[in-house]
Amino acid sequence: MTLSGKTAIITGSNSGIGLGVAEELARAGADVVLNSFTDRKEDHEIAEKIGKAHGVTARYIKADMSKSDECRKLIDEAGACDILVNNAGIQHVEAIEKFPPEKWDAIIAINLSSAFHTIAAALPLMRDAGWGRVVNIASAHGLTASPYKSAYVAAKHGIVGLSKTVALETAGQGITCNAVCPGYVLTPLVEAQIPDQMKAHDMDRETVIRDVMLTRQPSKQFATTGQIGGTVAFLCSPSADQITGTTISVDGGWTAL
């Protein structure tokens, strides 16, 4: 277990990609801190389940990633941060001229600014330890664009740029920073959309996935949360010591087009 003795904080991790990342880092031996903006019994139970399954310490800490002070407090409350995975994110789809300003502000705050705040709080701890890994979950939309997703595309492009800057500021200090850029990932949220899409397009499951949902993903297959988690775990391994300031696409060929 290569990450034994390390503590990983994963934002937005009580479901979906973040939970998949937490699972894989725990599998590799890291103690994990899960996070979201809720504070439900089931949130803490998810952490307990991961801890028991992998023999690591797992905790859940509530923090609202739209608020800068709570982003920084998350790192402080965790008490240690060897690995930081910035995953929290929201989405809104609408034409620019109709895009609600409050939605723009919220997406930029949660998808981009939160990463700045958590990184700023975590880097001193990593420098003191002489080792650290920052992995920012960007998106294929951090490398290319789609219409009606102005705030999301802007935030994810910003995450890619932020990752490069952090990498340069920490080069040679035992710290790396990279961005993982998923395409469409089969999360519970996406899975729940499939029946509605089947009904709307009068298609069977396989056809609606291939021809509607994955129209821009050449592999015509969803990535899985475990695959994203495995990519993050690789970036935290000794094999990735010299991988920093770059993007790794897990998008079935989307950005190769």
C-alpha positions, 0 to 999 in steps of 0.5 A: 500500500504505497500511500500508507501514512498519508492523509488525503482530503477530497472535496465533494466526495460523498458521491460520484467521482469524489467518492470513487477517488476516496475509495481508490486512495483508501485502497492504496492505504491513505487515510481519507477525509471526505467532504460535502456541504451537507452534514447527514448521518449517511455522510459520516456512515459513508466514511466509516464504511470506507475506513472499515473496508480498507483498514484506514482512518476515514472521516467526513467533514462538512464544508461549503466550497462556495465559501472561501473561509470554509474551504480553508477551514476544511484543511485546518480541521483535517489537521493534515493534508499530504494529498489534496483532490479538488473535486467539488463542482456544480453545473448550469446550462444556458445561453450566455445572454440568459445565464443567471449571474448568480449561477455564474458566481456560484459555479466559479466559486465552487468549481474554481475559487475553492481549489485556490483556497484549499491549495493555499491552505494545504501547501504550507503543510506539504512544504513542511512535510517535503512531499505533497500531491495536488490533483484537481479534477477538471474536465474535457471542458478544461481543454475544449468547449461546448455551447451553453456551458460558459461558466463551467468551461471557464472554471475548468479552463481556469483549473487547468491554468491554476494547476500549471501555476501551482506546479511551477511554484512547487517544482523541486519541493517534492510536491506535484500538481496536475489536472485530471480531465474526465469525459462523461463518467457513469455516476449515480446522477448520470445513471438516473438520467438514462431512463428519461433520455430513453423516453425522450428519444424513444431509444433503448438504453444502449442506443441512447447512451451511444448516440445521445449521451456519448455523441462526443466520446469516441469510445462510446463508453462511459468512464467509471468513478473507479477509473478516475480514482485509479488515475488519481492514485497513480498520480500520487504514486512514486511512478508519477514523481516527475509528472507535474503541471500537466493534464491527464484526459480520461475521456474516451478520445473526446479531446483527440478529435 
